């Protein structure tokens, strides 16, 4: 298992964001990805969390997550994402992953 963590600093264009959210879903499914959490207000216990939304996506492996990000279908919508949001995107391997 692996996770893609998206921390959104700012929604730049709400209409483009809605369009991106609609278009990204089928690209995730193709590579076994599924949204695990979408949270506008996580429970903060320490430090600062300057993000307006946090998204966690689960993949069967880090390799699948990387394939998804590099795929032609996802690469096609990256300009839409960049117009829609200011975000950080990181990939992390689960401690349980056997790869």
N, CA and C atoms as an extended XYZ file, in Angstrom:
297
Properties=species:S:1:pos:R:3:atomname:S:1:resname:S:1:resid:I:1 pbc="F F F"
N         0.836       -1.178        0.000 N   UNK     1
C         0.000        0.000        0.000 CA  UNK     1
C         0.885        1.247        0.000 C   UNK     1
N         0.321        2.289       -0.563 N   UNK     2
C         0.982        3.588       -0.563 CA  UNK     2
C        -0.097        4.658       -0.539 C   UNK     2
N         0.313        5.857       -0.174 N   UNK     3
C        -0.627        6.955       -0.064 CA  UNK     3
C        -0.113        8.180       -0.794 C   UNK     3
N        -1.031        8.914       -1.376 N   UNK     4
C        -0.745       10.225       -1.934 CA  UNK     4
C        -1.452       11.212       -1.012 C   UNK     4
N        -0.670       12.101       -0.429 N   UNK     5
C        -1.208       13.124        0.465 CA  UNK     5
C        -1.183       14.454       -0.268 C   UNK     5
N        -2.341       15.069       -0.351 N   UNK     6
C        -2.474       16.368       -1.004 CA  UNK     6
C        -2.910       17.374        0.049 C   UNK     6
N        -2.104       18.406        0.231 N   UNK     7
C        -2.477       19.481        1.147 CA  UNK     7
C        -2.693       20.723        0.293 C   UNK     7
N        -3.904       21.211        0.312 N   UNK     8
C        -4.282       22.341       -0.532 CA  UNK     8
C        -4.157       23.626        0.273 C   UNK     8
N        -3.266       24.489       -0.204 N   UNK     9
C        -3.043       25.774        0.464 CA  UNK     9
C        -4.139       26.766        0.138 C   UNK     9
N        -4.588       26.741       -1.134 N   UNK    10
C        -5.590       27.703       -1.565 CA  UNK    10
C        -6.314       27.167       -2.797 C   UNK    10
N        -7.613       27.354       -2.835 N   UNK    11
C        -8.382       27.061       -4.037 CA  UNK    11
C        -8.381       28.337       -4.859 C   UNK    11
N        -7.713       28.293       -6.002 N   UNK    12
C        -7.529       29.475       -6.838 CA  UNK    12
C        -8.730       29.746       -7.735 C   UNK    12
N        -9.373       28.666       -8.191 N   UNK    13
C       -10.502       28.773       -9.115 CA  UNK    13
C       -11.499       27.669       -8.763 C   UNK    13
N       -12.548       27.990       -8.000 N   UNK    14
C       -13.497       26.972       -7.550 CA  UNK    14
C       -14.135       26.167       -8.691 C   UNK    14
N       -14.460       26.814       -9.792 N   UNK    15
C       -15.068       26.098      -10.913 CA  UNK    15
C       -14.077       25.095      -11.513 C   UNK    15
N       -12.833       25.515      -11.699 N   UNK    16
C       -11.794       24.614      -12.205 CA  UNK    16
C       -11.538       23.489      -11.211 C   UNK    16
N       -11.616       23.798       -9.911 N   UNK    17
C       -11.420       22.766       -8.884 CA  UNK    17
C       -12.496       21.697       -8.985 C   UNK    17
N       -13.740       22.096       -9.149 N   UNK    18
C       -14.828       21.126       -9.299 CA  UNK    18
C       -14.620       20.257      -10.543 C   UNK    18
N       -14.188       20.883      -11.621 N   UNK    19
C       -13.931       20.147      -12.867 CA  UNK    19
C       -12.775       19.158      -12.672 C   UNK    19
N       -11.729       19.599      -12.002 N   UNK    20
C       -10.581       18.722      -11.725 CA  UNK    20
C       -11.017       17.534      -10.860 C   UNK    20
N       -11.780       17.794       -9.807 N   UNK    21
C       -12.235       16.720       -8.916 CA  UNK    21
C       -13.037       15.677       -9.695 C   UNK    21
N       -13.837       16.114      -10.628 N   UNK    22
C       -14.635       15.204      -11.453 CA  UNK    22
C       -13.739       14.386      -12.385 C   UNK    22
N       -12.739       15.020      -12.962 N   UNK    23
C       -11.877       14.353      -13.941 CA  UNK    23
C       -10.817       13.457      -13.302 C   UNK    23
N       -10.403       13.754      -12.088 N   UNK    24
C        -9.344       12.961      -11.471 CA  UNK    24
C        -9.844       11.587      -11.015 C   UNK    24
N       -11.093       11.491      -10.640 N   UNK    25
C       -11.633       10.242      -10.093 CA  UNK    25
C       -11.387        9.032      -10.998 C   UNK    25
N       -11.756        9.082      -12.288 N   UNK    26
C       -11.515        7.897      -13.121 CA  UNK    26
C       -10.029        7.587      -13.320 C   UNK    26
N        -9.169        8.599      -13.255 N   UNK    27
C        -7.732        8.322      -13.404 CA  UNK    27
C        -7.222        7.551      -12.193 C   UNK    27
N        -7.755        7.845      -11.025 N   UNK    28
C        -7.363        7.116       -9.815 CA  UNK    28
C        -7.770        5.655       -9.906 C   UNK    28
N        -9.012        5.416      -10.293 N   UNK    29
C        -9.539        4.050      -10.368 CA  UNK    29
C        -8.705        3.156      -11.275 C   UNK    29
N        -8.239        3.714      -12.385 N   UNK    30
C        -7.458        2.942      -13.351 CA  UNK    30
C        -6.218        2.330      -12.711 C   UNK    30
N        -5.650        2.983      -11.731 N   UNK    31
C        -4.422        2.518      -11.081 CA  UNK    31
C        -4.673        1.979       -9.668 C   UNK    31
N        -5.920        1.712       -9.361 N   UNK    32
C        -6.264        1.140       -8.065 CA  UNK    32
C        -6.333        2.146       -6.943 C   UNK    32
N        -6.355        3.430       -7.284 N   UNK    33
C        -6.401        4.471       -6.262 CA  UNK    33
C        -7.816        4.744       -5.790 C   UNK    33
N        -7.936        5.109       -4.532 N   UNK    34
C        -9.246        5.442       -3.954 CA  UNK    34
C        -9.057        6.508       -2.887 C   UNK    34
N        -9.979        7.459       -2.878 N   UNK    35
C        -9.944        8.475       -1.833 CA  UNK    35
C       -10.213        7.818       -0.494 C   UNK    35
N        -9.383        8.112        0.476 N   UNK    36
C        -9.544        7.595        1.832 CA  UNK    36
C       -10.117        8.685        2.729 C   UNK    36
N        -9.650        9.920        2.507 N   UNK    37
C       -10.125       11.038        3.327 CA  UNK    37
C       -10.056       12.327        2.521 C   UNK    37
N       -11.078       13.142        2.696 N   UNK    38
C       -11.111       14.502        2.158 CA  UNK    38
C       -11.629       15.358        3.300 C   UNK    38
N       -10.764       16.221        3.822 N   UNK    39
C       -11.107       16.945        5.047 CA  UNK    39
C       -10.752       18.427        4.956 C   UNK    39
N       -11.751       19.292        5.072 N   UNK    40
C       -11.456       20.727        5.077 CA  UNK    40
C       -10.952       21.222        6.440 C   UNK    40
N       -11.265       20.508        7.504 N   UNK    41
C       -10.891       20.986        8.843 CA  UNK    41
C       -10.421       19.829        9.717 C   UNK    41
N        -9.186       19.331        9.500 N   UNK    42
C        -8.706       18.246       10.348 CA  UNK    42
C        -8.552       18.695       11.797 C   UNK    42
N        -8.580       17.755       12.697 N   UNK    43
C        -8.407       18.051       14.113 CA  UNK    43
C        -6.915       18.252       14.363 C   UNK    43
N        -6.525       19.467       14.623 N   UNK    44
C        -5.123       19.823       14.826 CA  UNK    44
C        -4.788       19.732       16.312 C   UNK    44
N        -3.767       18.968       16.634 N   UNK    45
C        -3.371       18.791       18.031 CA  UNK    45
C        -2.065       19.494       18.376 C   UNK    45
N        -1.235       19.788       17.354 N   UNK    46
C         0.032       20.477       17.608 CA  UNK    46
C         0.496       21.134       16.315 C   UNK    46
N         1.196       22.235       16.444 N   UNK    47
C         1.735       22.913       15.276 CA  UNK    47
C         0.692       23.710       14.524 C   UNK    47
N         0.980       23.955       13.256 N   UNK    48
C         0.084       24.733       12.407 CA  UNK    48
C        -0.293       23.903       11.187 C   UNK    48
N        -1.464       24.104       10.689 N   UNK    49
C        -1.942       23.419        9.484 CA  UNK    49
C        -2.596       24.473        8.600 C   UNK    49
N        -1.791       25.118        7.749 N   UNK    50
C        -2.299       26.246        6.962 CA  UNK    50
C        -2.984       25.834        5.658 C   UNK    50
N        -3.678       24.726        5.679 N   UNK    51
C        -4.297       24.215        4.456 CA  UNK    51
C        -5.815       24.298        4.540 C   UNK    51
N        -6.436       24.532        3.399 N   UNK    52
C        -7.888       24.651        3.365 CA  UNK    52
C        -8.558       23.303        3.101 C   UNK    52
N        -7.764       22.337        2.661 N   UNK    53
C        -8.303       20.988        2.437 CA  UNK    53
C        -7.142       20.013        2.419 C   UNK    53
N        -7.395       18.824        2.958 N   UNK    54
C        -6.416       17.749        2.972 CA  UNK    54
C        -7.065       16.526        2.344 C   UNK    54
N        -6.342       15.896        1.425 N   UNK    55
C        -6.876       14.733        0.715 CA  UNK    55
C        -5.875       13.601        0.854 C   UNK    55
N        -6.373       12.410        1.160 N   UNK    56
C        -5.537       11.224        1.260 CA  UNK    56
C        -6.079       10.184        0.291 C   UNK    56
N        -5.198        9.711       -0.606 N   UNK    57
C        -5.568        8.719       -1.607 CA  UNK    57
C        -4.723        7.476       -1.376 C   UNK    57
N        -5.368        6.315       -1.370 N   UNK    58
C        -4.672        5.049       -1.155 CA  UNK    58
C        -4.478        4.335       -2.493 C   UNK    58
N        -3.295        3.758       -2.683 N   UNK    59
C        -2.976        2.951       -3.861 CA  UNK    59
C        -2.466        1.591       -3.406 C   UNK    59
N        -2.567        0.589       -4.271 N   UNK    60
C        -2.072       -0.738       -3.899 CA  UNK    60
C        -0.560       -0.775       -3.641 C   UNK    60
N         0.196        0.132       -4.268 N   UNK    61
C         1.653        0.177       -4.088 CA  UNK    61
C         2.157        1.560       -4.479 C   UNK    61
N         3.383        1.855       -4.076 N   UNK    62
C         4.003        3.112       -4.470 CA  UNK    62
C         4.197        3.132       -5.989 C   UNK    62
N         4.513        1.983       -6.552 N   UNK    63
C         4.675        1.894       -8.008 CA  UNK    63
C         3.382        2.296       -8.727 C   UNK    63
N         2.233        1.818       -8.236 N   UNK    64
C         0.940        2.178       -8.848 CA  UNK    64
C         0.663        3.668       -8.703 C   UNK    64
N         1.005        4.243       -7.553 N   UNK    65
C         0.807        5.687       -7.356 CA  UNK    65
C         1.668        6.473       -8.340 C   UNK    65
N         2.905        6.041       -8.525 N   UNK    66
C         3.793        6.722       -9.463 CA  UNK    66
C         3.322        6.543      -10.905 C   UNK    66
N         2.816        5.362      -11.234 N   UNK    67
C         2.264        5.134      -12.576 CA  UNK    67
C         1.075        6.048      -12.825 C   UNK    67
N         0.217        6.186      -11.811 N   UNK    68
C        -0.940        7.073      -11.947 CA  UNK    68
C        -0.476        8.498      -12.252 C   UNK    68
N         0.463        9.020      -11.452 N   UNK    69
C         0.890       10.403      -11.625 CA  UNK    69
C         1.537       10.629      -12.984 C   UNK    69
N         2.246        9.634      -13.491 N   UNK    70
C         2.940        9.751      -14.776 CA  UNK    70
C         2.066        9.371      -15.971 C   UNK    70
N         0.854        8.892      -15.711 N   UNK    71
C        -0.007        8.406      -16.793 CA  UNK    71
C        -0.458        9.530      -17.713 C   UNK    71
N        -0.671        9.209      -18.987 N   UNK    72
C        -1.149       10.229      -19.924 CA  UNK    72
C        -2.484       10.839      -19.500 C   UNK    72
N        -3.385       10.024      -18.952 N   UNK    73
C        -4.697       10.541      -18.563 CA  UNK    73
C        -4.614       11.521      -17.390 C   UNK    73
N        -3.683       11.280      -16.456 N   UNK    74
C        -3.533       12.250      -15.368 CA  UNK    74
C        -2.726       13.462      -15.823 C   UNK    74
N        -1.654       13.230      -16.592 N   UNK    75
C        -0.831       14.347      -17.071 CA  UNK    75
C        -1.685       15.366      -17.844 C   UNK    75
N        -2.711       14.866      -18.505 N   UNK    76
C        -3.603       15.738      -19.283 CA  UNK    76
C        -4.345       16.744      -18.409 C   UNK    76
N        -4.650       16.358      -17.160 N   UNK    77
C        -5.421       17.268      -16.302 CA  UNK    77
C        -4.559       18.046      -15.304 C   UNK    77
N        -3.252       17.849      -15.325 N   UNK    78
C        -2.379       18.603      -14.424 CA  UNK    78
C        -2.502       20.113      -14.646 C   UNK    78
N        -2.555       20.608      -15.887 N   UNK    79
C        -2.742       22.059      -16.052 CA  UNK    79
C        -4.036       22.573      -15.413 C   UNK    79
N        -5.078       21.760      -15.438 N   UNK    80
C        -6.339       22.122      -14.781 CA  UNK    80
C        -6.125       22.197      -13.271 C   UNK    80
N        -5.423       21.206      -12.705 N   UNK    81
C        -5.122       21.216      -11.268 CA  UNK    81
C        -4.321       22.454      -10.898 C   UNK    81
N        -3.314       22.775      -11.698 N   UNK    82
C        -2.457       23.925      -11.400 CA  UNK    82
C        -3.223       25.244      -11.469 C   UNK    82
N        -4.222       25.301      -12.329 N   UNK    83
C        -5.068       26.496      -12.411 CA  UNK    83
C        -6.053       26.547      -11.238 C   UNK    83
N        -6.451       25.387      -10.742 N   UNK    84
C        -7.497       25.294       -9.729 CA  UNK    84
C        -7.003       25.476       -8.298 C   UNK    84
N        -5.822       24.909       -7.999 N   UNK    85
C        -5.368       24.897       -6.605 CA  UNK    85
C        -3.870       25.143       -6.482 C   UNK    85
N        -3.501       25.650       -5.315 N   UNK    86
C        -2.106       25.736       -4.899 CA  UNK    86
C        -1.947       24.634       -3.862 C   UNK    86
N        -1.182       23.592       -4.201 N   UNK    87
C        -1.153       22.418       -3.333 CA  UNK    87
C         0.214       21.758       -3.289 C   UNK    87
N         0.414       20.992       -2.233 N   UNK    88
C         1.560       20.094       -2.102 CA  UNK    88
C         1.048       18.688       -2.380 C   UNK    88
N         1.860       17.876       -3.056 N   UNK    89
C         1.490       16.488       -3.313 CA  UNK    89
C         2.700       15.629       -2.992 C   UNK    89
N         2.519       14.681       -2.086 N   UNK    90
C         3.600       13.763       -1.727 CA  UNK    90
C         3.086       12.328       -1.771 C   UNK    90
N         4.012       11.412       -2.030 N   UNK    91
C         3.690        9.983       -2.046 CA  UNK    91
C         4.504        9.314       -0.952 C   UNK    91
N         3.849        8.455       -0.182 N   UNK    92
C         4.532        7.722        0.877 CA  UNK    92
C         4.127        6.259        0.841 C   UNK    92
N         5.095        5.425        1.112 N   UNK    93
C         4.853        3.979        1.146 CA  UNK    93
C         4.308        3.604        2.524 C   UNK    93
N         3.342        2.721        2.547 N   UNK    94
C         2.809        2.215        3.806 CA  UNK    94
C         3.859        1.342        4.481 C   UNK    94
N         3.855        1.337        5.777 N   UNK    95
C         4.755        0.441        6.512 CA  UNK    95
C         4.412       -1.023        6.265 C   UNK    95
N         3.195       -1.269        5.821 N   UNK    96
C         2.735       -2.640        5.566 CA  UNK    96
C         3.037       -3.123        4.157 C   UNK    96
N         3.550       -2.237        3.281 N   UNK    97
C         3.775       -2.612        1.884 CA  UNK    97
C         4.897       -3.644        1.780 C   UNK    97
N         4.686       -4.638        0.946 N   UNK    98
C         5.645       -5.727        0.773 CA  UNK    98
C         6.606       -5.490       -0.387 C   UNK    98
N         6.377       -4.452       -1.220 N   UNK    99
C         7.235       -4.211       -2.394 CA  UNK    99
C         8.675       -3.975       -2.001 C   UNK    99
